[in-house]
Amino acid sequence: GIQVEQSPPDLILQEGANSTLRCNFSDSVNNLQWFHQNPWGQLINLFYIPSGTKQNGRLSATTVATERYSLLYISSSQTTDSGVYFCAVHLTYSGGGADGLTFGKGTHLIIQP
Amino acid sequence: DAGITQSPRHKVTETGTPVTLRCHQTENHRYMYWYRQDPGHGLRLIHYSYGVKDTDKGEVSDGYSVSRSKTEDFLLTLESATSSQTSVYFCAISESYGNYGYTFGSGTRLTVV
C-alpha cells in the first residue's frame, strides 16, 4: 500500500519561531489533507491540498504532486500551535477494498513560551 | 465539530462483551469512516460507508462490524471486545471519498479490561 512519511517526528520550538513540516508519499494521490490534533485530542482539518499552494493566516501548505511531497509552514508559532500534525492521502487509483485516507504517523510539535 | 458527534465519549468494558459506538452527522454527507488511533500507528481505517447499507472493510477490520441504516448514523460494533481493541476511535465524514476534506468527530476512548 501507499507509504506516507512525515518529518521530523518531533519538533520543539520557542514561541515566535517558524517551522516547516514535510510529508512524503510513495504513489500518485488525488487527495492530500493536513490535520492538527490538539492536546485535547480533537482533529482539525487545516488544508485540503492535493496540489498547489494555500494559505490560511499564519499557516500555509504546498503540495508538489509530481515529486510526491507536501510541506506545511507555520510562521510566528504560538503555544496554541502545539500538538500533532498529520498528513493524510488518498490514492488516485484506489479501487474497492481499503478506501479512505491513509495517515502518516505525524509530527509532534511543542511550542514553548 | 458541530455537524458530527460521537457517543459515548468514554467507555470501559470487560473482555468478551459486545460494544457499539455511534457516529451521528447532521451534514447529510454520503461518506462516513471509522478510524482507530494507537500510539506508534497513527490513524488506521477500520470500515467505511459510501451510502445507506453500503459499507466496506478498511485496513484493520478484523473483530469489527458496522451498520448504516440511515444517512446520519454509522455504528461500529465490537462483537466480543478484546484488550487489543483498547484505543481511541474516531469517526469522520466527507462529501466524497476521493477529493474532499474530511471532518472528524471528537473521538471515543475505549478501554477493554
Boltz contact constraints between the chains, C-beta under 6 A:
constraints:
  - contact:
      token1: [A, 30]
      token2: [B, 98]
      max_distance: 6.0
  - contact:
      token1: [A, 30]
      token2: [B, 99]
      max_distance: 6.0
  - contact:
      token1: [A, 31]
      token2: [B, 98]
      max_distance: 6.0
  - contact:
      token1: [A, 31]
      token2: [B, 99]
      max_distance: 6.0
  - contact:
      token1: [A, 41]
      token2: [B, 107]
      max_distance: 6.0
  - contact:
      token1: [A, 42]
      token2: [B, 106]
      max_distance: 6.0
  - contact:
      token1: [A, 43]
      token2: [B, 104]
      max_distance: 6.0
  - contact:
      token1: [A, 45]
      token2: [B, 101]
      max_distance: 6.0
  - contact:
      token1: [A, 48]
      token2: [B, 101]
      max_distance: 6.0
  - contact:
      token1: [A, 90]
      token2: [B, 98]
      max_distance: 6.0
  - contact:
      token1: [A, 98]
      token2: [B, 58]
      max_distance: 6.0
  - contact:
      token1: [A, 98]
      token2: [B, 59]
      max_distance: 6.0
  - contact:
      token1: [A, 99]
      token2: [B, 48]
      max_distance: 6.0
  - contact:
      token1: [A, 99]
      token2: [B, 97]
      max_distance: 6.0
  - contact:
      token1: [A, 100]
      token2: [B, 33]
      max_distance: 6.0
  - contact:
      token1: [A, 100]
      token2: [B, 45]
      max_distance: 6.0
  - contact:
      token1: [A, 100]
      token2: [B, 48]
      max_distance: 6.0
  - contact:
      token1: [A, 100]
      token2: [B, 58]
      max_distance: 6.0
  - contact:
      token1: [A, 103]
      token2: [B, 42]
      max_distance: 6.0
  - contact:
      token1: [A, 103]
      token2: [B, 43]
      max_distance: 6.0
  - contact:
      token1: [A, 105]
      token2: [B, 42]
      max_distance: 6.0
  - contact:
      token1: [A, 106]
      token2: [B, 42]
      max_distance: 6.0
